[in-house]
Amino acid sequence: MPQSYYIFRHGRLRRHQNTLYFEQEDEAGNRQRQPIPIETVRDLYLFGELELNTRLLSFLARHGVVVHCFNYHGFYVGSFYPRETNVSGHLLVRQVEHYLVPERRLYLAREFVVGALFHIRRNLNYYRNRGKAVDDAWAAVQGSIEGLEACTTIPELMSEEGHARTAYYSAFNEILELEEPFDRRVRRPPNNMVNALLSFGNSLLYAAVLTELYVTQLNPTISYLHEPSHRRFSLALDIAEIFKPLLVDRMLFRMLNRNELDESDFEQVGEAGGVYLGEAARRKVVRTFEETMQTTVQHRYLKRKVSYRQLLRLEGYRLIRHLIGMEQYRAFRAWW
């Protein structure tokens, strides 16, 4: 079964005949070659300094392998997205139509926000039931959920979501056992280990959503909550919003509360005081993220077990059914 490969080491990726190889030199200067059967590759996450050529990219494209690249500090920088082979002109027209018609776009954008806030409230419920003092944050999120119906524009939706997230982040000090209080979400650059973890985890999720969208007939550049002109694959951002609290935030809570990560796993770089995960910490997070993505739940409609990664793809299919008029889209809401 295809899987994700995460490469942290420096070296070279090359094709020899019909096999993908990772090559690197050992301490004695001898070249070591590790085969990676192309049939087993879903996508590649490149964190090290790797050499590759267009011949390799053509090989990966022919097998539908998406390549995600990250910089030295682990920040997502871009993806190699092969030419789509599973295309539908009819669906593309319907995607554009739902973007251009304000009422249709607003409906989809609202659903993405509803799905995100549903899982934020679910996280707060979890800790609220365990005696954590998160009642104020829960009430604020609930108020925002109720206020979404009154929103008539995308900026109003995003503003309501912003208020909810601010309240949610204020509860992190109750959920997490931190030496220094977490005051607010800072992205460029992240200023503490919580922000660094959120940014890195969100990048991993965005890349995973993009890979799953590649399998569907959806065009990932046409989005509804995020403006298509702001990010190249903005539909992946839309769908990732729903799953961030469920996959990334819960992973962060587990790792910090179980002391799997601490201040020593992070490094401060540059005059701006950016805080980044060290390589060992990135490996830990990637390992936990992949374990999370492989976790299965019993699907209440399909009547079979599906993984979290499959849920991402299923969300794309649900959106397709809405766009072609089969059934109304309702953002994913965890039921377990």
N, C-alpha and C positions, 0 to 999 in steps of 0.2 A: 504494500500500500504506500502511495507517495507520502513523503514527510518533508518537514522543513529542516534545512541544514544551516547551522549558525557557525560561521568561520571567523575565529578571533586571531588566528596566527597570520603572520606575514608570509607571502609566497606568491605562487602563480597558479592560476586556473587555466587549464588547457584541455583541448579535445585531442584524443588520439583514437582514430577510427571512430567507433560509436560509443566511446566511454569518456566520461568526464574525469579528469585527474586534478588533484591538488598536489602541487609540488613545492618543496622547500628544502633548504640546505641545512644539514646538521652542523654541529660545532666543528667537525673536521672538514667541512666544505663539500661533503658528499651530498648529492641530490637525492632526496627521498620522495617517492611518488606514492600517493594514496588514491586508489580508484574509487569513484563514486558512481555506481550504476545509474544512468540517467533515468531509468524507469522508476527509480525510487525517489526522485526529486520533485517535490511540489514547488518549492521556492527556495531561494538562497538569501541569507542575511549576512552581509559582508561587513565585518568590524575591523579587520586587519588591513594592512596595506597590500593589496593584491594586484598583480599584473594579469591582464587578459587582452584579447584581441577581437577583432570583428568576426573572425572565423568562429571563435567560441560563442559569441553572441548570436550568430546565425544558427549555430547548433542548439543553443538554449531556446531560441525563438521557435525553432521547428518542433520542439518538444513542449512548448507552452510553459516554460519555466520563467517565473517572474523573479527579478533580482533586486533586492533592496540594499541600499548602501548607507552606511553610517560613518560619521567622521571620527576623529581621534577620541573625542569626548563621549562618543556614543549617541550623538544627535543624528536623527534621520536627515539625509541630504537629497535623496531622490531614488527613483526606481527605474529599472529597465523593464518596460512594459511591452511585451512582444505584440506584433501586429495581430489584431483580433481576428480569429477565424470563425468564431461563433457569433455572427452578426445578424441583425434583423433591421431592415430599413423601416418596417412598420413600427417596431418598438422605438426606434430612434425618433421617429416623428411624434410618437405619443409622449416620449420623455420631454421633448422640446415643447410640445403643446402644454403639458402640465407645468412647465416652468413659465411660459409666456402668459398663461391665463392666471391672473392674480388669485382668484378664489381657489383654484386647484393647487397652486403652489403653496398658498397659506395653509391649506388643509394638511399637506404632507409635512411642511415645516413644523406645524403644531404637533403632529404625531411624533416626530423625532424628539421634540422637547418633552412631550408627555412621557415618552418611554424613558428618557434620561432621568427626569425628576421622579418617576415611579421607582426606579432602582436606587436613587439617592434616598428617598423616603424609606425604602426597604432596608437599606443599610442602617439608617438611623433607628428604625424599629428594632433591628437586631440588638443594637447596643442599649437602646432604651429599655428593652425587656430584661436586660442584664444589669440594670441599676445605674447605667451611666447617665449623667446629667445633660441630656441632649434634647430636653423637651422644647426649649425655645427654638432651636434649630429645626426640629421636626415641625413645629407650628408654622414657622416661616416658609418652609418648603411646601407644606400643605396649603398655605395661603396662595403661594405662587401657582400651584397646580390648579386651584380653583379659579385663579385669575387669568389663566391662559385662554379661556373661552371668550373673554372680553377683548383680547388682542386682535387688532384688525390689520396689522402690518408685521413684516418680518422683524424690523427693529424693536417693536414692542415685545414680540416673543422673546428675542434675545435679551432684552432688558429684564424681563420677568425671570428668565433662566439665570441671568447674572445675579439677581437678588437672592435666588434660591441657593446658588452655589456659594455665594459669600457666607450665608448662614450655615451652610453645610461645612465649609472649611473651618468656620469658627468652632465647630464641634470636634474637630480633629484633636484638640488638646484634651478632650475628655476620652476620646476613643483610644488615643495613643499615649504611651508613657514616654514623654519627651523630656530631655534635660532642658531644652530651651523651647519656649512656647512658639507654636506655629501661628503667625499673624495673618498672612494672606498669600494668595497664589501669585507667584512671580515666575515668568517664563523665560525671558531673554535678558540676561542669563538667569537660571534658577539660583536662588540665594541661600538655600539650605538643603538638607538631605531629603526632606519631604518633597519639596518642589522638584529636586533632581529626579527622584523616583517617579513622581507623577509624569514628568516630561518624558522620561525614558520609557515607562510603561505605556503611555499613550502613543508613542511612536511605534512601538512593537504592535500595538493593537491596530493602528492605522494601516500598517504594512500588511497585517494579516487580513484585514477587511479588503484591501486592494487585491490581494491574491484571490480571494473568494469571488470578488466581483468579476475578475477575469474569466472565470468559468461560466458565468451567466452571460446573457446577451445585453446587459445594461452597459451604457456608455458612462464610464466613471467621471467624465468631465462635466456632466450635466447634473446639477444638484439643486436643492430647494431651500434648505436652511442656510447654508453657506453660499456666498456668491461664487458662481463658476469662475469669475475673473480673478478671484483672490488666490485660489489654489488650483493646481492643474487637475488633481484627482479629487475634487471636492465632494463627490458623492460618497467616497470612503469616509470623509470627515462627518457627513450627515449620519451615516449608519453607525460609525464608531461612537458617536455621542450616546446612543442608547446603551451601549455595552461597557463604557468606561467605568461607571460605578460598580457594575456587576463583576467585571473581570480585573481591571487594573486596581481600583481602590481597595477591593477586598484582598487582593494579593498584597498590596502595600501594608494594610493593617496586620495581616498575618505575619509577614516577614519582620516587621518592626516589633510587634508585641511578643514574638517568639525569640527575639534577639538574634535573628539570622543575619541582620545587618545592624551596624552601629556607626558612630561618627568616624571610626578608623577606616571605614570602607569608602570614604569620600575624600575628595581633594579640592582645595580652593585654588583657582587659577585666574591669573590676570588682574589688572588694576580694577576691573569692574566687580571683582570678588565673586565670580561665578563659582558655584559648587557643582562638581561632577562626580559620577560614580567611577571608581577605579576599575581596572579591567577585571579583577577577581570578583568585584561586586556585580559588574554587568553579567558575568558568567552565572552568578547565583540567580540573578533576576531572570535571565533568559531561561535557565533550567526550570525555575518555578513557573514562569509564564507558559512554557511548553507543556508542563505537567497539567496546568490549569486548562489549557486548550484541549487537551486529550481527555479531560474529565467528561464522563457521560451522564446524561439524565434520561429518564423515561419520558418520551414525548407523548403528551396527552392526546394528540390528534393522530400522529403517525403510528402510535402504539408500538414503538420500538425505541431502543436506546440511541441517542444522538450525542455527539460531542459538542462542546462549546464552539469549536471551530466550524462544525457543520451548521450550528445555529446562525453563524454569520452568513453563510451561503443561503440558508433558508430564508433569511430576512430579505436578501436580494430577490429571491423568487416570489416572496409575498408582495414586494413592491411591483414586480412585473405584472402579477395578476391584477393589481389595482390599475396600473397604467393601461392595460388592454381591456379593462372593463369587466373582468371576471368576478372580482370581489373587492370590497372596500378595504383599503389598507388600514391596519391597526398595528402600531409599533409593538414589538416584542415586549412582553411583560413576564418575568419569571414567575412560575406558579408553585415552585417547591419550597 
